């Protein structure tokens, strides 16, 4: 997340952006980011860290593709929002696993 001051700046920006977007009539939805930076968009393959800094670049071994984790998360969040706007459930590969107790 960065330093405490950068988190504070992000929170202030988020509050400002949400207020302005609501004033302009845009719908604002908040959803869990669960798995959005872990699963490859549309297909749901698990990704792993790759690259020199091993922080921002993810690798999908199933598709042999490198992708930026924030881009992947944004695509997955857009899929979640689109599904909800069409009255569908969150994509199955982005749902939290339900633990079963016996």
C-alpha positions as CSV (number, residue, x, y, z in Angstrom):
1,X,0.0,0.0,0.0
2,X,2.9,2.4,0.6
3,X,3.6,4.7,3.4
4,X,0.9,5.9,5.8
5,X,0.9,9.3,4.1
6,X,0.3,7.8,0.7
7,X,-2.5,5.7,2.0
8,X,-4.1,8.8,3.5
9,X,-3.8,10.6,0.2
10,X,-5.4,7.7,-1.6
11,X,-8.3,7.6,0.9
12,X,-8.8,11.4,0.4
13,X,-8.7,11.0,-3.4
14,X,-11.2,8.1,-3.3
15,X,-13.6,10.1,-1.1
16,X,-13.3,13.1,-3.5
17,X,-13.7,10.9,-6.6
18,X,-16.8,9.1,-5.3
19,X,-18.4,12.3,-4.2
20,X,-17.9,13.9,-7.7
21,X,-18.9,10.8,-9.6
22,X,-22.2,10.6,-7.6
23,X,-22.8,14.3,-8.2
24,X,-22.5,13.6,-12.0
25,X,-25.0,10.7,-11.7
26,X,-22.6,7.8,-12.2
27,X,-23.4,4.6,-10.3
28,X,-20.8,3.6,-7.7
29,X,-20.5,0.1,-6.6
30,X,-18.0,-1.3,-4.0
31,X,-17.2,-5.0,-4.2
32,X,-14.6,-7.3,-2.6
33,X,-11.4,-7.6,-4.5
34,X,-11.1,-11.3,-3.6
35,X,-9.0,-13.2,-6.2
36,X,-9.0,-10.3,-8.7
37,X,-5.2,-10.1,-8.8
38,X,-4.7,-13.8,-8.5
39,X,-6.8,-15.3,-11.3
40,X,-6.4,-14.7,-15.0
41,X,-9.4,-12.8,-16.5
42,X,-12.2,-14.8,-18.1
43,X,-10.6,-18.2,-17.7
44,X,-9.7,-18.1,-14.0
45,X,-6.3,-19.8,-14.2
46,X,-4.1,-19.2,-11.1
47,X,-1.2,-16.9,-11.7
48,X,2.2,-16.6,-10.0
49,X,4.6,-13.8,-9.5
50,X,7.2,-13.3,-12.2
51,X,9.7,-10.7,-13.4
52,X,12.6,-8.9,-11.8
53,X,10.8,-7.3,-8.9
54,X,8.3,-10.2,-8.4
55,X,5.6,-7.7,-7.3
56,X,3.6,-6.4,-10.2
57,X,4.0,-8.9,-13.0
58,X,2.1,-12.2,-12.8
59,X,2.5,-15.2,-15.0
60,X,-0.2,-17.6,-16.2
61,X,1.5,-21.0,-16.9
62,X,-1.6,-22.4,-18.5
63,X,-1.6,-19.7,-21.2
64,X,2.1,-18.8,-21.1
65,X,1.3,-15.1,-20.7
66,X,2.7,-12.4,-18.4
67,X,0.3,-9.7,-17.2
68,X,0.4,-6.7,-14.9
69,X,-1.4,-7.6,-11.7
70,X,-3.3,-4.2,-11.6
71,X,-4.5,-4.6,-15.2
72,X,-5.6,-8.2,-14.4
73,X,-7.4,-7.0,-11.3
74,X,-9.1,-4.1,-13.2
75,X,-10.3,-6.5,-15.9
76,X,-11.7,-8.9,-13.2
77,X,-13.4,-6.1,-11.3
78,X,-15.0,-4.9,-14.6
79,X,-16.3,-8.5,-15.1
80,X,-17.8,-8.5,-11.6
81,X,-19.5,-5.2,-12.2
82,X,-20.8,-6.2,-15.6
83,X,-22.2,-9.5,-14.2
84,X,-24.0,-7.6,-11.5
85,X,-25.4,-5.0,-13.9
86,X,-26.9,-7.8,-16.0
87,X,-28.3,-9.5,-12.9
88,X,-25.8,-12.3,-12.8
89,X,-23.7,-13.7,-10.0
90,X,-20.0,-12.9,-9.6
91,X,-17.9,-15.0,-12.0
92,X,-17.4,-18.4,-10.4
93,X,-13.6,-18.3,-10.5
94,X,-13.7,-15.0,-8.5
95,X,-16.0,-16.3,-5.7
96,X,-14.7,-17.2,-2.3
97,X,-14.5,-20.9,-1.7
98,X,-17.1,-22.2,0.6
99,X,-15.6,-24.2,3.4
100,X,-17.4,-27.5,4.1
101,X,-17.3,-29.0,7.5
102,X,-18.1,-32.6,8.0
